[in-house]
């Protein structure tokens, strides 16, 4: 990723880049939950129960009992959802673990009022919400967030947490806040000058590392949600059908054994019991597959979508930097044009002023010379004729007043309006140019601060997202290893249980006399009876 150097003439700007990586471990925990989480032991958060209650509400709902050490807290599913949304807003550059999805509209339509009381759905939510809490607790940054600690505290109202800092200080648009601390509103004026781009807009200079990450994430998501999930779902359906068929077959064999006697009845009963054991072991196999394979698979499908959104956020931060750089370049070009126009206007004004200074004395000299020639002629005429300056018999008339003065009384309002309009139209071009230059310089100063902020955000987002992607990759490898081991152990246990049951059935079957016509049977190898005497 190439970032052009920032202007050296910028005003000092507080650098959030110093917070790009986690600070040193805290010297003291902020609360008792923080102390328990970082006690150095291999702590595990447990959801021990799901209870139906109507406390503080007119209708009943399910609360999940969260145990952290010796402390229990009760939270609704909607509170888990708001916790995750809050962590996303507080840490837009981190991979926030998913929670189980809500039920679809179709499931609600089928189950109607009993949808919220579905035992299988509640048990699944218990397991996956517990995984969510433990993933947050083991995260090197999220585990230090006090909002998470308060979620685990039974004495804290979650509604109060949502309406108090830092959550109450979060902006509506995460792109209009610092990437390292979105709750910090001191940079609001700077981020107001940064444009908000569309995620679909391409980059002029993309970073190849994140292009590769996007391609890998898309491939990973398509493989999980396409091939893996479909095959797993189909396989589990077939295991479920097989379990159901064995249940019916075992009941039929046990009923049939009642109609027989002796070793055959015992063998039929043992065979029916082996089939029943296969039914029960297959049901346990399905349960284990759902918990140790299918649910983690769904979780990683959600992880792929989360990473896509994370990379989209980083893409938009990169776009903000490029667009701010483009705006700044355009404003600088506009300022250069305005300054050139101002310099040209001053040059022309100086030229005109100089020419006026040269012409004014000559014109004055010519006027005075003409006056000296004409004045004697005019003064000598009356003296030679001996008459007055006016011809005899003429009437002296006063010069008529100017038209404007004669009409002042009737058109005063019109003259006032004309004067106002003339004042509006007579804009001083020099003042307008200077005003435009001043505004453009102010906008450039704001954009320089905005460019510095967006560059710091881009650096922070790129490094933090890359670090969390590396951590996620290590977590994914370990989780997939555990999933494969669990799958192997589950099938091994299923085979072992079935083998024990079928060995007992085989021992009972061996007690039955073989078919008399089969070679090797006692009846077939018995010598024929002697023929009766004639």
KEGUSE-554576 format. One record per residue (C-alpha): residue in three letters; x, y, z. Coordinates in steps of 0.05 Angstrom, whole numbers. Each point is the difference from the previous one (the first is absolute). Layout:
// residues N
(ALA (X Y Z))
...
END
This chain:
// residues 534
(UNK (0 0 0))
(UNK (28 66 -22))
(UNK (-17 62 40))
(UNK (24 67 -26))
(UNK (39 42 51))
(UNK (-40 49 40))
(UNK (11 74 -11))
(UNK (54 28 45))
(UNK (-38 66 8))
(UNK (-59 -32 36))
(UNK (-23 25 67))
(UNK (17 -47 57))
(UNK (-52 -55 6))
(UNK (-8 -49 59))
(UNK (24 -67 -26))
(UNK (-44 -59 18))
(UNK (51 -47 -32))
(UNK (34 -11 67))
(UNK (-59 -44 20))
(UNK (6 -46 -60))
(UNK (23 -58 42))
(UNK (-24 -21 69))
(UNK (35 34 57))
(UNK (38 -36 53))
(UNK (-40 -43 47))
(UNK (-41 38 51))
(UNK (33 7 67))
(UNK (-67 -8 36))
(UNK (-66 -31 -21))
(UNK (-58 48 -10))
(UNK (-51 -44 36))
(UNK (-10 -69 31))
(UNK (-21 -31 -66))
(UNK (64 25 -32))
(UNK (39 -28 58))
(UNK (-33 -69 -9))
(UNK (10 0 -76))
(UNK (74 16 7))
(UNK (15 -41 62))
(UNK (50 -42 -39))
(UNK (-41 -63 5))
(UNK (-34 -35 -58))
(UNK (-67 32 14))
(UNK (-63 -18 -38))
(UNK (-66 36 -2))
(UNK (-59 -47 4))
(UNK (-73 8 -17))
(UNK (-30 -48 50))
(UNK (-74 7 -13))
(UNK (-55 33 -40))
(UNK (-60 24 40))
(UNK (-68 26 -19))
(UNK (-19 64 36))
(UNK (-44 61 -7))
(UNK (38 46 47))
(UNK (-9 73 -21))
(UNK (-43 -19 -60))
(UNK (-72 -15 -15))
(UNK (19 -62 -40))
(UNK (47 -58 16))
(UNK (69 -7 -30))
(UNK (62 -44 7))
(UNK (61 22 41))
(UNK (67 -35 -2))
(UNK (38 -11 65))
(UNK (73 20 -8))
(UNK (49 -27 52))
(UNK (68 34 8))
(UNK (34 -31 60))
(UNK (-49 5 57))
(UNK (-42 55 -31))
(UNK (-62 -10 -42))
(UNK (-32 51 -46))
(UNK (-63 -6 -42))
(UNK (-5 29 -70))
(UNK (-50 -5 -57))
(UNK (18 -18 -71))
(UNK (-14 72 -21))
(UNK (52 24 51))
(UNK (52 -47 -29))
(UNK (-17 30 -68))
(UNK (8 71 25))
(UNK (66 -18 34))
(UNK (28 -25 -66))
(UNK (-25 61 -38))
(UNK (32 45 52))
(UNK (67 -36 -7))
(UNK (-4 7 -76))
(UNK (-9 76 8))
(UNK (55 6 53))
(UNK (50 -43 -39))
(UNK (-14 7 -75))
(UNK (69 -30 -16))
(UNK (-8 -65 39))
(UNK (-34 -66 -17))
(UNK (-59 -3 49))
(UNK (-23 -72 10))
(UNK (-70 -17 -24))
(UNK (-61 -20 40))
(UNK (-53 -51 -23))
(UNK (-47 27 -52))
(UNK (-72 18 14))
(UNK (-54 -48 -21))
(UNK (-26 10 -71))
(UNK (-70 26 -15))
(UNK (-17 -69 -26))
(UNK (19 -33 66))
(UNK (-43 50 38))
(UNK (-58 -12 -48))
(UNK (3 -75 11))
(UNK (10 0 75))
(UNK (-37 66 15))
(UNK (-5 12 75))
(UNK (44 -60 17))
(UNK (59 25 -41))
(UNK (32 35 60))
(UNK (-9 -63 43))
(UNK (32 -49 -50))
(UNK (46 -43 44))
(UNK (48 -17 -56))
(UNK (7 72 -21))
(UNK (11 23 72))
(UNK (53 -54 11))
(UNK (35 20 -64))
(UNK (0 73 21))
(UNK (28 -17 68))
(UNK (60 -35 -32))
(UNK (14 52 -53))
(UNK (-9 60 47))
(UNK (49 -33 48))
(UNK (50 -7 -58))
(UNK (-11 73 -16))
(UNK (15 23 72))
(UNK (62 -43 5))
(UNK (27 25 -67))
(UNK (-8 72 25))
(UNK (32 -19 67))
(UNK (61 -30 -34))
(UNK (10 58 -49))
(UNK (61 42 19))
(UNK (-36 66 -9))
(UNK (-75 -14 8))
(UNK (12 -34 67))
(UNK (23 67 29))
(UNK (-63 37 -21))
(UNK (-38 23 62))
(UNK (-66 -3 -38))
(UNK (10 -75 -5))
(UNK (17 -4 74))
(UNK (-65 37 17))
(UNK (-39 -49 -43))
(UNK (25 -57 45))
(UNK (-18 38 64))
(UNK (-66 -19 30))
(UNK (-7 67 37))
(UNK (3 42 -64))
(UNK (-61 20 -41))
(UNK (16 -12 -73))
(UNK (-47 56 -21))
(UNK (41 48 43))
(UNK (64 -23 -34))
(UNK (-30 13 -69))
(UNK (-18 71 19))
(UNK (66 19 33))
(UNK (70 14 -26))
(UNK (34 -25 -41))
(UNK (-59 -30 -37))
(UNK (-41 64 4))
(UNK (57 38 -34))
(UNK (6 -44 -61))
(UNK (-16 33 -67))
(UNK (-54 -27 -46))
(UNK (50 -8 -56))
(UNK (65 -35 20))
(UNK (36 31 -60))
(UNK (-9 69 33))
(UNK (42 -19 61))
(UNK (72 -21 14))
(UNK (13 -73 -13))
(UNK (38 -9 65))
(UNK (-53 31 45))
(UNK (-69 13 -33))
(UNK (-28 28 66))
(UNK (50 58 -1))
(UNK (-41 60 -25))
(UNK (57 50 3))
(UNK (16 -13 -73))
(UNK (-72 12 -25))
(UNK (18 65 -36))
(UNK (58 -33 -36))
(UNK (-40 -61 -22))
(UNK (-57 44 -24))
(UNK (46 21 -58))
(UNK (14 -73 -20))
(UNK (-47 -27 -53))
(UNK (-42 -63 11))
(UNK (13 -47 -59))
(UNK (-41 -58 -26))
(UNK (27 -69 12))
(UNK (-9 -17 -74))
(UNK (47 55 -22))
(UNK (66 -28 -25))
(UNK (68 22 26))
(UNK (51 34 -45))
(UNK (59 -31 38))
(UNK (-24 -63 37))
(UNK (43 -39 49))
(UNK (15 -68 -29))
(UNK (2 -33 69))
(UNK (-72 17 13))
(UNK (-21 -17 -71))
(UNK (28 -70 14))
(UNK (-36 -1 67))
(UNK (-66 17 -33))
(UNK (10 -54 -53))
(UNK (18 -52 52))
(UNK (-59 19 44))
(UNK (-49 -5 -58))
(UNK (28 -68 -19))
(UNK (-4 -23 73))
(UNK (-71 25 9))
(UNK (-24 -31 -66))
(UNK (30 -67 18))
(UNK (-30 -1 70))
(UNK (-69 26 -16))
(UNK (-3 -38 -66))
(UNK (33 -68 0))
(UNK (16 -15 73))
(UNK (-65 23 31))
(UNK (-44 -33 -52))
(UNK (36 -67 4))
(UNK (0 2 76))
(UNK (-74 16 2))
(UNK (-16 -56 -49))
(UNK (44 -49 38))
(UNK (-33 16 66))
(UNK (-69 -10 -30))
(UNK (20 -69 -24))
(UNK (28 -17 69))
(UNK (-66 23 29))
(UNK (-40 -43 -48))
(UNK (46 -59 16))
(UNK (-11 10 75))
(UNK (-75 3 -10))
(UNK (-1 -63 -42))
(UNK (41 -38 52))
(UNK (-50 22 53))
(UNK (-57 -32 -38))
(UNK (40 -62 -19))
(UNK (21 -12 73))
(UNK (-72 4 24))
(UNK (-22 -49 -55))
(UNK (54 -51 18))
(UNK (-15 4 74))
(UNK (-74 -12 -14))
(UNK (16 -58 -47))
(UNK (42 -34 54))
(UNK (-62 -7 43))
(UNK (-30 -47 -51))
(UNK (58 -48 2))
(UNK (31 -45 53))
(UNK (67 -28 19))
(UNK (66 23 -29))
(UNK (-35 33 -59))
(UNK (-41 45 45))
(UNK (63 20 39))
(UNK (39 13 -64))
(UNK (-56 43 -29))
(UNK (-4 39 65))
(UNK (75 13 1))
(UNK (-1 21 -73))
(UNK (-56 49 15))
(UNK (39 27 59))
(UNK (61 10 -45))
(UNK (-42 38 -50))
(UNK (-28 42 57))
(UNK (71 14 23))
(UNK (17 22 -71))
(UNK (-60 47 1))
(UNK (22 31 66))
(UNK (74 5 -19))
(UNK (-19 33 -66))
(UNK (-43 50 38))
(UNK (60 16 44))
(UNK (43 4 -63))
(UNK (-48 51 -30))
(UNK (2 42 64))
(UNK (76 -1 1))
(UNK (4 16 -74))
(UNK (-45 60 10))
(UNK (39 27 60))
(UNK (71 -15 -23))
(UNK (-5 6 -75))
(UNK (-63 33 -28))
(UNK (-5 58 50))
(UNK (74 19 -7))
(UNK (-8 -4 -75))
(UNK (-58 49 3))
(UNK (41 44 46))
(UNK (57 3 -50))
(UNK (-49 16 -55))
(UNK (-21 60 41))
(UNK (73 17 13))
(UNK (11 4 -76))
(UNK (-56 52 -5))
(UNK (30 39 59))
(UNK (68 2 -33))
(UNK (-32 25 -65))
(UNK (-31 58 38))
(UNK (67 14 35))
(UNK (36 3 -67))
(UNK (-56 45 -27))
(UNK (12 48 58))
(UNK (74 2 -16))
(UNK (-16 10 -74))
(UNK (-43 60 17))
(UNK (54 29 44))
(UNK (48 -6 -58))
(UNK (-51 34 -45))
(UNK (-7 56 50))
(UNK (75 12 -3))
(UNK (1 1 -76))
(UNK (-62 45 -6))
(UNK (27 48 52))
(UNK (67 3 -37))
(UNK (-38 14 -65))
(UNK (-41 55 33))
(UNK (62 32 29))
(UNK (36 -2 -68))
(UNK (-60 33 -33))
(UNK (-3 55 53))
(UNK (74 13 -8))
(UNK (-8 6 -75))
(UNK (-59 47 11))
(UNK (42 43 48))
(UNK (56 4 -50))
(UNK (-49 23 -54))
(UNK (-29 53 47))
(UNK (69 25 19))
(UNK (20 4 -73))
(UNK (-63 41 -15))
(UNK (15 45 59))
(UNK (71 11 -23))
(UNK (-23 15 -71))
(UNK (-52 50 27))
(UNK (53 35 41))
(UNK (46 4 -60))
(UNK (-54 30 -44))
(UNK (-19 49 56))
(UNK (72 22 7))
(UNK (6 10 -75))
(UNK (-63 41 -3))
(UNK (21 42 59))
(UNK (68 14 -31))
(UNK (-30 22 -66))
(UNK (-47 48 35))
(UNK (57 32 37))
(UNK (36 12 -67))
(UNK (-60 30 -38))
(UNK (-30 46 54))
(UNK (53 56 -1))
(UNK (-1 7 -77))
(UNK (-76 7 -2))
(UNK (1 52 55))
(UNK (53 41 -37))
(UNK (-39 -3 -65))
(UNK (-64 25 34))
(UNK (35 59 32))
(UNK (32 20 -66))
(UNK (-68 1 -35))
(UNK (-29 42 55))
(UNK (55 52 -7))
(UNK (-14 8 -75))
(UNK (-76 6 4))
(UNK (-8 45 61))
(UNK (27 64 -30))
(UNK (-46 -6 -61))
(UNK (-61 -9 42))
(UNK (18 58 45))
(UNK (16 48 -56))
(UNK (-66 -4 -38))
(UNK (-43 40 49))
(UNK (53 51 10))
(UNK (5 14 -75))
(UNK (-76 5 -10))
(UNK (-13 36 66))
(UNK (-58 -45 15))
(UNK (-17 -48 54))
(UNK (18 -75 -6))
(UNK (-73 -13 -21))
(UNK (-30 24 -67))
(UNK (-48 59 2))
(UNK (-74 -18 7))
(UNK (15 -70 23))
(UNK (-33 -31 61))
(UNK (44 -34 51))
(UNK (-28 -70 17))
(UNK (22 -46 55))
(UNK (28 -68 -21))
(UNK (-50 -56 10))
(UNK (13 -46 60))
(UNK (24 -72 -12))
(UNK (-54 -50 -14))
(UNK (18 -41 60))
(UNK (-11 59 46))
(UNK (-67 17 -31))
(UNK (-26 -71 11))
(UNK (27 -15 68))
(UNK (-66 9 35))
(UNK (-39 -49 -42))
(UNK (52 -55 -8))
(UNK (35 -3 67))
(UNK (-17 -73 14))
(UNK (21 -21 -69))
(UNK (66 36 7))
(UNK (12 -34 67))
(UNK (-13 -69 -30))
(UNK (44 15 -60))
(UNK (56 21 46))
(UNK (-6 -65 40))
(UNK (0 -43 -62))
(UNK (60 38 -27))
(UNK (35 -13 66))
(UNK (-13 -74 -6))
(UNK (24 -3 -72))
(UNK (62 42 13))
(UNK (38 -58 34))
(UNK (73 15 10))
(UNK (37 -53 -40))
(UNK (62 9 41))
(UNK (-37 -13 65))
(UNK (-35 -61 -30))
(UNK (67 -29 -22))
(UNK (31 11 68))
(UNK (-61 -31 34))
(UNK (4 -62 -45))
(UNK (74 -7 14))
(UNK (-12 5 75))
(UNK (-55 -53 -1))
(UNK (41 -46 -44))
(UNK (60 5 47))
(UNK (-45 -17 59))
(UNK (-29 -60 -37))
(UNK (71 -23 -17))
(UNK (19 4 73))
(UNK (-60 -42 20))
(UNK (14 -51 -55))
(UNK (73 -5 21))
(UNK (-23 -18 70))
(UNK (-51 -48 -30))
(UNK (53 -32 -44))
(UNK (46 -11 59))
(UNK (-57 -31 40))
(UNK (-21 -46 -57))
(UNK (72 -21 -12))
(UNK (9 -18 73))
(UNK (-67 -37 -1))
(UNK (22 -39 -61))
(UNK (66 -20 31))
(UNK (-33 -20 65))
(UNK (-56 -38 -34))
(UNK (47 -37 -47))
(UNK (48 -22 54))
(UNK (-53 -17 52))
(UNK (-44 -39 -49))
(UNK (60 -38 -27))
(UNK (22 -18 71))
(UNK (-70 -25 18))
(UNK (-4 -39 -65))
(UNK (65 -35 18))
(UNK (-28 -15 70))
(UNK (-65 -26 -32))
(UNK (39 -45 -47))
(UNK (36 -33 58))
(UNK (-67 -8 36))
(UNK (-32 -30 -63))
(UNK (55 -51 -8))
(UNK (-6 -22 72))
(UNK (-76 -3 -3))
(UNK (-1 -41 -65))
(UNK (50 -48 31))
(UNK (-46 -9 60))
(UNK (-60 -8 -45))
(UNK (34 -56 -39))
(UNK (23 -35 63))
(UNK (-70 4 30))
(UNK (-30 -28 -64))
(UNK (49 -59 2))
(UNK (-12 -13 74))
(UNK (-75 3 -9))
(UNK (0 -52 -55))
(UNK (49 -44 38))
(UNK (-46 1 61))
(UNK (-60 -14 -43))
(UNK (34 -60 -31))
(UNK (24 -26 67))
(UNK (-70 3 31))
(UNK (-31 -35 -60))
(UNK (54 -54 -1))
(UNK (-13 -17 74))
(UNK (-74 -6 -12))
(UNK (8 -42 -63))
(UNK (51 -47 33))
(UNK (-53 -18 52))
(UNK (-50 -11 -56))
(UNK (49 -44 -37))
(UNK (12 -44 62))
(UNK (-75 -11 7))
(UNK (-7 -15 -75))
(UNK (55 -52 4))
(UNK (-43 -40 49))
(UNK (-51 -13 -54))
(UNK (7 -65 -37))
(UNK (21 11 -72))
(UNK (-44 -17 -59))
(UNK (-2 -76 -11))
(UNK (14 5 -74))
(UNK (60 46 8))
(UNK (68 -35 -8))
(UNK (37 -9 65))
(UNK (-62 0 44))
(UNK (-7 -57 51))
(UNK (-60 -27 -37))
(UNK (34 0 -68))
(UNK (62 -37 26))
(UNK (-40 -53 39))
(UNK (6 -69 -33))
(UNK (-64 -24 -33))
(UNK (-44 -47 41))
(UNK (4 -74 -19))
(UNK (-54 -26 -45))
(UNK (-55 -42 34))
(UNK (6 -77 -8))
(UNK (-43 -31 -53))
END
